[in-house]
Amino acid sequence: MSVKSIIGSTVELIIKVVALVFIASYIIKTATAAYDYGYRIFTEAPVSLGEGRVISVIVEDPVSVRDVGQMLEERGLIRDANLFVIQELLSEDHGKIQPGIYDLSTSMTAQEMVAVMAADAPEEEEENAE
């Protein structure tokens, strides 16, 4: 073997090892981020513990979950609007958010906020009871 072929083989091996390390670190980083995001879907804590602040929000017709999530994030009620969209999609109240004015607290979870915004209006409940 010549010196050039040995150097070429060594350089090729180094490039393959560096590429493998880069790919492995990218996969680990991406998998960790995906796991963290998936974990947060079901365990996201409220923005504040204790009593929290009560903030009134207006949900207008037509209702878009993405718009509601962005509004809640802007008001400081949730941390991530995209996460809210997924939480609403997986909740029992999927597609039931109604237009209206709601008093939401920073001590509420996203699931609790969706439940409040999906509740029937009091007038509708009284009409159904008759």
DAMO-V646923 format. One record per residue. RES is the residue in three letters. PHI is phi as a letter, one per 20 degrees, with the letter a starting at -180 (* if undefined). OMEGA is omega in radians with two decimals (NA if undefined). Layout:
RES	PHI	OMEGA
RES	PHI	OMEGA
This chain:
MET	*	3.12
SER	e	-3.14
VAL	f	-3.13
LYS	f	-3.14
SER	f	3.09
ILE	f	3.11
ILE	f	3.11
GLY	f	3.11
SER	f	-3.14
THR	f	3.12
VAL	f	3.11
GLU	f	3.12
LEU	f	3.12
ILE	f	3.13
ILE	f	3.12
LYS	f	3.14
VAL	f	3.12
VAL	f	3.11
ALA	f	3.12
LEU	f	3.11
VAL	f	3.12
PHE	f	-3.14
ILE	f	3.14
ALA	f	3.13
SER	f	3.09
TYR	f	3.13
ILE	f	3.14
ILE	f	3.13
LYS	f	-3.13
THR	f	3.13
ALA	f	3.11
THR	f	3.12
ALA	f	3.12
ALA	f	3.10
TYR	f	-3.14
ASP	g	-3.13
TYR	f	3.10
GLY	f	3.11
TYR	f	-3.12
ARG	f	3.14
ILE	g	-3.05
PHE	d	-3.05
THR	c	-3.10
GLU	f	3.13
ALA	f	3.06
PRO	f	3.14
VAL	f	3.12
SER	c	3.10
LEU	e	-3.14
GLY	n	-3.08
GLU	f	-3.12
GLY	m	3.08
ARG	d	3.07
VAL	e	-3.11
ILE	c	3.08
SER	e	3.11
VAL	c	3.12
ILE	d	3.06
VAL	d	-3.07
GLU	e	3.09
ASP	e	0.00
PRO	f	-3.08
VAL	e	3.03
SER	d	-3.10
VAL	f	3.13
ARG	f	3.12
ASP	f	3.11
VAL	f	3.12
GLY	f	3.12
GLN	f	3.12
MET	f	3.14
LEU	f	3.10
GLU	f	3.12
GLU	f	-3.13
ARG	e	3.10
GLY	n	3.14
LEU	e	3.09
ILE	c	-3.12
ARG	e	-2.99
ASP	b	-3.11
ALA	f	3.13
ASN	f	3.08
LEU	f	3.11
PHE	f	-3.14
VAL	f	3.13
ILE	f	3.13
GLN	f	3.10
GLU	f	3.14
LEU	f	-3.11
LEU	e	-3.08
SER	e	3.09
GLU	f	-3.08
ASP	e	-3.13
HIS	g	3.09
GLY	m	-3.07
LYS	d	-3.14
ILE	f	-3.08
GLN	d	3.03
PRO	f	3.11
GLY	q	3.10
ILE	d	-3.07
TYR	c	3.02
ASP	e	-3.12
LEU	d	-3.08
SER	d	3.07
THR	f	3.10
SER	e	3.12
MET	e	3.03
THR	e	3.13
ALA	f	3.12
GLN	f	3.11
GLU	f	3.11
MET	f	3.10
VAL	f	3.13
ALA	f	3.12
VAL	f	-3.10
MET	f	3.14
ALA	e	-3.12
ALA	f	3.10
ASP	f	3.09
ALA	f	-3.12
PRO	g	-3.14
GLU	f	-3.14
GLU	f	3.12
GLU	f	3.13
GLU	f	3.13
GLU	f	3.14
ASN	f	-3.12
ALA	f	-3.09
GLU	f	NA
